[in-house]
Amino acid sequence: MKRLTQLAAGAVLCCTLAGYLESAHQARECNAPCEQFHINSNASSPLRAVILTPPNGCTTRMSNGFTLPDPTCTPGAINPTLNADVLRNPAFRTCCVRNNATTEQQKASTYDWYHITHPTHNTGQSQTSELDHLVSLELGGADTLDNIWPQCGPPEVALGDRYFKQKDMVENYLAAQVKAGSIDLGDAQEGIANDWTQYLEAAKAHFHRSGGDK
């Protein structure tokens, strides 16, 4: 029994060490170009103060036929070190800040907040949900739980028409507008946090004209 315990402990240590080394390798691989920006990946300034974990749970709401998060749970938050100059720099990558302030496991806890069953086989054409940054990292959003919510469905439509894919298009549109100087970064952050659907038609028109990738 003692030998089995030692082997089990060794296996756990090995797996833990392997995971640490993999994470460290990924961090080195990503952080090499990130150091020039002097980013604090843990920095967060919520757009509204909330209690986490929400004591009464969270409920999504609808706008223009799409879901929005509960503002008492997910008000949105920004990383003040991700300023417009950083975001406009072509060398910047969101991996500079992703999964540093919160882990994937911590992010997944928001499913429980919203009383949503954790999806299985949630990849490719079978993807029905995304743990979404309300203010996207491309727009200087924080990687903290007050900026993350499970955006789901609907499963009966094509993947590109699901809510989270439509919001991705809005995020790409707003990021392009900020980089071009057409929209103020602060306005884009407040706007997408309040109601991302208000930009959907403009985003569709933009990508239709440009023929670019949504």
N, C-alpha and C positions, 0 to 999 in steps of 0.2 A: 504493500500500500504506500509506504514511504517513497519507494522508487517511482511509482505511478504519479504520486503528487509532485515529485521533483521534475518528472518529464513534462507534466502538464504545465507546471510553472515555467519551465524552460520554453515550452511552445508559446505560451502567452507572451513571455519576454521577447522571443524571437519575432513574433507577429507585430508586437508593439514597436520593436526596434525597426523592423522592416517598414512599417507604416511611417515612423518618424523619418527614416532616411528618404523614403519616397517623397514625403511632404517637403523635406529640406531640399531635395533635388529640384522639385517643382518650384520652390521658392527661389532658389538660386537661378534657375532657368528664366523665371519671370522677372525677378528683382534686378537682374543685371542692368536692363535699360531704365528701371524705375527710380533708381537712386538720384538721378539728376533732377527729379521733380520735387524732392524734399516733401513727399507725401506722408501724412500720418494716416495709415490705413484704418486705425481705430477711431478716428475723429467722427463725431456725429452731432448734429444740431437738429433736433426734431422740429418740425413745423408746428407742432402742437404737443404740449406735455400730456402724456398718458401714463396709465399704470400698467406695467408689465410684470407678471402675467395678468391679463384682464380677468378680474374676479367674476364677471358675469358672462363671459364668452363674447363672441363676435358674430355679427350678421352682415352678409353682403347686401348691397342695394343695387338698383338698376338705374341706368341712364342710357337713353337712346338704344335700348335693347341689349345692352352689355352690362356686365357686373362691375361694381366698384367695391372697394373694401370698406370696412367699418371705420370711420374716422376716429372713433374712441379707442380703437385697437391699432390701426395702421394709418396714422396721419401723414406719413411720409417724413423722411429725414434727409438732410444733406451732409456731405462731408466738406466742411469749409476749406480744406486744403486742396480740394479739386476745383480750382478756380478756372475761369474761362481760358486763360493762357495755357494751363496744363491740358485741358480738354481739346484745345485746338492743335496741340502739338502732335504731328503724325506718329511720333514714337510712343505716345501714351497708349497703354493697353489696360483694360479693366482688370486683368489679372493682378495688377499692382495693388488692388484693394480687395479683391474678392476672397471670401473665406478667411479673412484675418480677424475681423471684429466678431464674427459668429461662425460656428461650424455648420456643416450640412445637417448634422443631427439637431442642432439648435433651431435652424431654419425650419426643419420638418415639424417642430412642435407647434407651428402655427396652424397646421391641419387640425390639431386638437382644439385650438382656440376657436376655430370657425366650425367646429363639429362636422368636419369633412373626413371621410374615410381615406386613409392613405392609399393612393392608387397603386395597382400592380401592373407590371409590363408597361410602364409609362414612358415608352420611347418610340421614336419613329412615328409611323402612321397610327400607332396605338396610343400615342400621348394624348391624354385628356386633361392634364393639369400642369401648371408651372409654378414653382415658388418664385414669385415675381417681386422684383424691386419696384415699388410704386414710383419713386423717382429713380429712374434707371441710373446705373453706374456711369453710362456714357454722358449723362446730364449732371454728374456730380453727386449722385445719390449716395447715402451712407449704406454700409453693409451691416446694418443693425436691425433688430427685430421690429422696431417701430416703422420700418420701411419695407417689410417683407410680408407677403400674404399669399395664400394658395389661390391662384386664378384658374378656374376650372371651366371645361366644356365649351360648347355642348358637344357630346360625343357623336351625334348623328349627322354632323356636317363634315365636309372635307377638312383636313388638317389645317390648311391655310386660312380657313374661315373661322377657326376656333378663336375664342376671345383672346387668349394669350398671344396668338400669332398676329391678330389685328393690333393689339397693343404694341407688339414688337415693331410693327410698321410705323406707328406713331412715334415711338422712341427714336427710330432711325431718322424720321423726318425732322423731329425737333433738334436732334443732335446736328443734323446737316444745317439747319437754320441758325443754330448758335454758332457753329464754326464759320458760317458765312457772314455773321454779324447782323442777320436779319431779325433775330429775336434775342432779347436780353436773357442771359442765363437764369437770373432770378425769376423772371416772368415765366420762363419755360418750366422751371422747377415747381413753382406755385401752381401753374396751370395744370400740369400733368398730375399733381397730387390731388387737386380739387376734383377734376373730372377729365380723364384722358380722352374720353370719347369726343370732346369738343373739337379735337384736331383731326379726327378720323377722315373726314371728307377732304380736307386740305392735304393730308398725307397721301390719300389715294390719287388725287389729282397730280400731286408732285411726282410720284413715281410713275404715273401714266405718261406724263410729259417727258420725263427724263429717260423712261424705258429702263430705269435702274432696278437693281435687286431690292425687293422689299425687306 
